[in-house]
Amino acid sequence: MKFFADTANLEHLTELTELGLIDGCTTNPLIMAKEQHYDFEAHLKEVLRLIKGPVSIEVTTNDYDEMIRQSKEFSSWGKNAVVKIPMIKDGLRAVATLTKLGIKTNVTCCMTTKQAVLAAKAGATYMSLFWGRISDLGVNAKQVVDETAEIYARHNIKTEIIVGSIRGQTDVNEAIKRGAHIITIPPNIFMDMIYHPRTESTIKEFLDKWDAFVKSNPMNKPKQEDN
Ligand code: E4P
């Protein structure tokens, strides 16, 4: 299973990279709008340099010609650039064209298994199912992801399933057990995944006991490094 970071924030991406937790990253116009006072192209080129895996950059239009123009531009910014295309009719047409041009795509805002199958059919490299937004509709997101994964597997479909729109630990706990290839997670939720109060208290207990032991057995004090 791969984890992507659902952010364009350079500080968060650097921290998650140093922690060795991420295999790629996903952005969208809403995520980009959260970063203040920056140059879009320069910022994303920086992200593409920092992240070794795929970086999804979303087009900011629903117009076919403009989607193709932006996709060519974004994909020229780095070998790991993936263009995010909306799940609309002209989006699928754009994916079919971009696939022929060898440009990697991520079909975004998918809410149903049918849409997921269409995205794959058009040639998408990745297809994103929006867990939180599917659940908002009163639909069982687990079922949508499970069915999609099963159909992709049954027909040997190579498109990778990304589960996005993750809003908390309950979503992670459930999404992680499904058949998706990738989960894209916001940085604050990644940090919460690390923490558990019982883990903290156990580590503290071990270190407290060790410190007490060293106090009564000073020969075991850690050696100082020579400068
Ligand atoms: C995924 O690629 C999207 O960037 C993201 O997960 C969107 O989800 P949200 O807007 O519901 O948080």
Boltz pocket constraint, residues with backbone or C-beta under 6 A from the ligand:
constraints:
  - pocket:
      binder: B
      contacts: [[A, 6], [A, 26], [A, 27], [A, 28], [A, 30], [A, 31], [A, 108], [A, 128], [A, 130], [A, 132], [A, 133], [A, 163], [A, 164], [A, 165], [A, 166], [A, 184]]
      max_distance: 6.0
